[in-house]
Amino acid sequence: MERSPAHQEIWEKRLRRYEQAYFGELQVFLDRYSAIPEAFPAEMRKATRSLAVYCNDGIILVRYQADTSSFNLEVALDESIFDAARRLGAGDLRAKSPRARKWFQELRNLRVEIRLEGNPEPVVITPDWYSITASMGFLVPAWTVEQARYRASWEGLTYVAAHLLNVQIDEERDNAEDTAREAYGTYESVVEEFKELVTSINIEAPLQTFLTENPPLLTLEAARVWPQFKLGDDYITDFVLELGFQEYVLVEIEAPSRKLFTKNGDATADLNHAIQQVEDWLRWIETAASYAQAKLPGIVSPECWVVIGRRIEDPQLAAKWNRKKRTMSTTRIYLFTYDDLLDRAQRQLASLRKMEVS
């Protein structure tokens, strides 16, 4: 395995880019959800010092809180990543997780030693820390800008999901994976309960209540969800979703028992009424712009969702439904059945579990 100064320099640049990409992507989440800082643990909102240890068999990357953000590379060619982890106070990586040698592991009692320029004596740092990443070997795919952004996106979505699911963020948690396991386990139960409810309930009110209590079923990416939000004196939305960056979605829900088409293949009165409802909302926002923006800062031309009925099994009617959805989407009105909501929730859960790092 190459251990030349040139190789060390290449890895220092690579790891520096990795950290810049990771924290850049994380900042996007913090900016987008600035209205709910409590959704994120304290270490994500503070300056972070990153210390990479270049060992004879791989890389360790440690992050901990500091007064200012910075990056340092320590070269320890006389140590393996396991030796370095023990020296830093992280214990035996091999005993922590069968995959720790490959990816991510967060551990307690970190004790970091670095040698500052001009000072031959090691400086021992024992601040609040929050992660140590270990890579057996110099694995280029594990340390790319894409992987850094991927990891940051997973963490950001994890904490937003936990916030929406009312999973308490414990600042003393061992790691983000603990939050993820609790949040995704809760979300999985919610999806299954919603599926049973949609199948057994034919009226709107219980579904409105359930969605109010479990907003991730509408979207996992909302900063806030307001049920029964009034637009002036004339209109009340079932939900308003704030997506951050002054983006909003207005949601109208109808009962899953509502039919979408008549036997003749025409849109039903229920479907037309629901579409007319959200079209009225959009016109109100346009004509009462100042008042609307006082209630929802920055709102101009929001998306509107209509959730109604169940999946259509008849191929001809299903084709008409798809054409109707495409036509309405050009006016920023999006049509969903309850099965569409369930499918999306299950895809979201599967995607987040796929992103999860063991």
N, C-alpha and C positions, 0 to 999 in steps of 0.2 A: 504494500500500500504506500502510495506516494506521501512523503512527509516534508517536501521541500518548502522553503520560504515562499516560493511562487504559489504553491498549492494553498498555503495558509492565507496568503493575500487574496486569492480567489474566493476562499470560503468566508473571509471577513466581509468582502463586498457582497457576497450572496446573502449572508445572514443579516447584514445591515439592510439590504433591500427587502428581505423577508419581513423584518420588524417594521420597516416603514410602511409596507403594504398592509400588514396586519393592523397597525394602529390607525392608519388612514381609513381603512374600511370600518373599523370599530367606531371611529369618530363620526362617520356617516350615520350610524345608528344612534349615537348619543345626540347628534344634532336633530335628527328626524323626530326622536322621541324626547326632546328637551322638556316637554310639558310633564313628563313622568320620570324624573330622575330617580325616584325611589324604586323603579323597576330594575335598576342595575346595581350590582354590588359596588361598594366604595372604591375598590381598587381599579375599577374600570373608569372612574371619573377623576383619577389623580395622575400626577406625573409618574412615569415608570422608567426605571433603569433596567436595561437589558444587559446581561452578562453571558457571553458565549464562551464555553470552554472547549478548546480544540484538543482532543485527546488522541492517543495513538490508534484508536479503533473507532472513532466516531465523534459526535458532537453532542454537547449539552447546552441548552439555552435556558437561562434562569431569568425570571422577571420579578421585580420587587418594587415597592413604592419608594420614591425619592422626591427631593425638592424640585428637581428638573429632570426631564426625560433625557436619556443618553444611551449610548451603546458602547460596550467594551468587549474586546476579545482577549481571552487569556489562553496562552499556549501551554499545555501540560502533556508533553509527549512521553513523559515517563509514567503516565497514568492511563488506565482504561476508563471508559465512561462510568463503570461501576466504582472504580477507585475514586474518581472525581466526585461522584454523587455522595459517597460516604464522607469524603473530606468536607463537602459543602453542608453536611448535616442532613442529607436527604435519606440516609439509610440505604438498604440494599434494594436497588431497582428490581432485581430479579425476584425478590420476595413479594413485591407489591402487585405485580400484574404480569401475566404471561406475555402481554403485548407491550410492556413498558419499554423493552429494548427497541421497539419499532417506532412508537409514537409518543403518546402524551401521558404524563403522570404528574399529579400534584401532591406534594408531601408537606409535612409539618416541620417546624423547628429548623428552618433553613439558616445556615451560617455561611456567609459568603466571604471569601478572602480574595481581594484583588490587589495588584501592585500598581500604584499610581505612578505616572511618569515623574521621574526625578526623585522618587522615594523607594529605596531598595527594600524597605521592610513592608511585609504584607499588611494591608489594612483590613481589619475584620469588620464586616457589616452585618448587623442582625436586625434589619427593619422588618416591617410587614412585607411579606412576599405573597405571591399568589400562583406561580406555576414554575414547573421545571419540565422541559421537553427533552427527551433523550432519543438519539438516533444511533443505532448500532451501524457502523459503517458511514461513509460519506455519501449518503443517498440523495442524489440530486432531485428526484421527483418529490421528496418529502419537504424540500426547502425552497420551493418556487414561490414567486409572487402569487400565482393562482392558488396554491395551497394556503398561503397566508390569508388571502381574502376569503377563501372557503371556510377556514377555521373561524375567522372573525364573524362571518355571516351566521354560521351555526351558533356561535355564542350569543350574538345579538338577538337572533330569533328565539333562542332558548329562553332568554330572560324576558322578552316581550310576551312569549307564550305563558310563562310562569306568572307574569303580572296579570294577564287576562284571565287566567285560571285561578287567581287568588292563592297561588302557591307562595308562601312567605319566603323572601330571600334572607337567609341567615348569613350574616357577615362572617360567622365562624365556620361556615361550611368547609368541608375538605376541598371541594373542587366544583367546577361547573357541571361535571357529569352527575353529581348528586342532584343538583337542581333539575337537570335534564331528565333523569330517571323519574323523579317525582312528577314533573310537569307532564311528561309524555304518558306516564301511567295514568294520570288523572284525565288527560285528553282522550286516551283510548277508551276509558270508561264512559266519558261524556258522549263520544261518538256512538258507542253501542246503545246507550240509553236513548239518545236522540233517534236512532234508527227504530227502536221499539216504539217510541212515542209517535213518530211519523206514520208508522204502520197501523197504530191502534186509535189515533185521535183524528177526528174529522172536522174539528173546529179550530179556529185560529188562536184563541186566547191562551190555552196551555202552551202552545208553541212559542207565542210571544214571551211568556214568562220564562220558558226554558232557555230561549236564545238570549234573553236579558241576563240570565244567570250564567250563561256559558257563551260569551261572545266569540270565542275562537271558531265556533261553527260557522260564523259569518266570514271572518277572516282572522288569521293569526298575526296580521301585521298592523293592527289598529293601535294607535296611541291611546285613544279613548273611544268608548261606545256609549252613546246617549239613546236610551229608549224613549219612545213617545215624545219626540222633540217637536216643539211648536214652531211653525213658520208663520209669524203674525197671528192674527185672530181667526184665520180661515182654514189653515191646514195643520195637520199633525202627522209627522212621519212616524213610521213604526220604529225606525232606528236612523241615527246619523253616526257614521263611522269617521273618525278623524284619523287620517293616515300619516299625518306629519307633513311638514313643508307646506302647510295650508292647503292640503288636498282633502276632499271630503267625498263620502258616498252616502246618498240618501236611499233608504231601503223601505220598500212596501212589501209586506207579506200577506198572503191570502192562505186559506185553508188548503191542505193537501188534497181534499176531496173535490176541489174545484176542477171542472173540466176545461180543457184548453180549446177544443174544437167540437162543433156540432157534428151530427151524423152526416151532414151535407159537406163537411170539410171547411166550414166557416169558423173564424175565431168566435169564441163564446162571448156573451155579454160580460161575464166575470173577468175574462182576460182583457177585453177592451176597456172595461172600467178601471182595472188596475193600471193599465198603460196611460189612460187619460189622467189618472190621479197624479202620476209622476210627471207627466207633461205639464200639468197645472203647477206643480212645485217649481219646475224649471222656469216657467214664465213668471212666477211670483219672484223668484230670485233675480231675474233679469230686470223686472220693473221696480222692485224694491231693493235695489242693490245696496244702498247705504245702510238700510235697516238690517238686511241680511248679513252684511259684513260686520255689523256691530255685534251680532250674535255669534257668527262664525267667521272670524277674521280671515280675510283673503279669499273667501268663497266667491267664485265667478260663474263657472259652468261645471258643476259637479257631475260625477257619474250618478246614475240612478239604477237601482236594482229592483226587479220585481221577482219575488219568489212565490210560485203558485203551482198547485197540482203535482202530479206524479209523472214518471217517465212514460212516454207514449210507446206502446208496443207495435201498433199498426205501422208498417213501413211507409205508406203513403202520407199518413198524418205526421209521422216523425219527420219526413222530408219537408212538409209544410212548416212544421215547428222550427226546424233548422233555418229555413229561409226567413221566417219571421224574426228569429233571433239576429240573423245577419243584418236584416233591414233596420231593426231597431237600434242595433249597436252603432250605426252611423250617426245617430242622434244622441249618443252617450247613454242610452237606455239598454240595460242588459237583462235578459230574461233567463230565469233559472227555475227548474223544478226542485222539489225537495230532494229528489234522488241526485240531482246535480250537486246540491249542497253536501250531501253525504259522500258522494264520490270525491269531491274536492277535499273535504275534511280527511278522508282516508288517505288521499294522495299526499296531503300536507304532512300527516303523521308519518307515512312511509318515508317521505323525503327527509324529514328531520331525523328519523331513526337511522336512515342511511348515512346521514352526515355525522351522526354521533360517533365519537371516538372512544373506543374501549380502553 
